[in-house]
Amino acid sequence: MFAQVFGKISDHISWDAVVDRTLARFARDNQWTTPSSFCDESVVHELDRLNQLGSQQISLVLQRQIGERILLSRELAKEFRVAMYWLTRARLDARLRGTATYQQLTDWLGGRIRLVSELKQYQIFSKVNRTNARHLLGSLLATIRNAGYPGLVVTLNGFRLLESKRANDGSINYTKAALFDAYEVFREFIDNTDALDGLFFSVFVPSDFLDIANPKSRGICIYPALQDRVQDELRSQKHANPLTAMTRVSDRVEVMT
């Protein structure tokens, strides 16, 4: 499911780094001196040591910027900007960072929260689900770009998709229904390309994935909506189609004459 993919992506994100880079950017916008990276102490105290402006003044300015540029941002989904607001606020004060706030919010982003009622104090009233996951991913991409990263690369191993035999080695076994769900997620990523700026999403599959001649194949032929978006738009393998939406990547080197 899309929500599960977002949860795995979230678990691989260094939220500490994203939050620190976001606050560092706010500080630089105020013409303040910033360290190459913040240490474990309070960000406010570290900025005060470098700029001698007073901890209270620095805290007030950063809190106002967090409210204006994160909490009120229309670029971010509501639940995401609330979560990011509390993560950055917790980073301003080392004491808050040690509370359950940080863990609860990262657990929610990773889809591990058990009861959504645990997050009502942060004004978050729904779990990460199929409906909001796409908007949360778009918000994540916008946030990491605003933090100074060029974007996000996601790789997904899809070799188990075509395996009909059950494995007992701990890897995922896909029933026919789960296979349809996975292909639906791939289709959603393709259709949301324009809304996911800064994302390179790659799925590694065996060559049989593109086999449309075999009626017993578990490849794209069983899901026409994905097949229409992935299959070659030009049958010739030796000529490029300048209007195609897809790019063929191969380990073969062919010289065109």
Buried (B, 14 or more C-beta within 10 A) or exposed (E): BBBBBBBEBBBEBEBBBBBBBBBBBBBEEBEBEBBEEBEEEBBBBBBBEBBEEEBEEBBEBBBEBBBEBBBEBEEBBBBBBBBBBBBBBBBBBBEBBEEEBBEBBBBBBBBBBEEEEBBEEBEBEEBBEBEBBBBBBBBBBBBBBBBEBEEBEBEBEBEBBBBEEEEEEEEEEBEEEEBBBBBBBBBBBBEBEEEBEBBEBEBEBEEEBBBEEEEEBBBBBBBEBBBEBBBEEBEEEEEEEEEEEEEEEEEEEEEEE
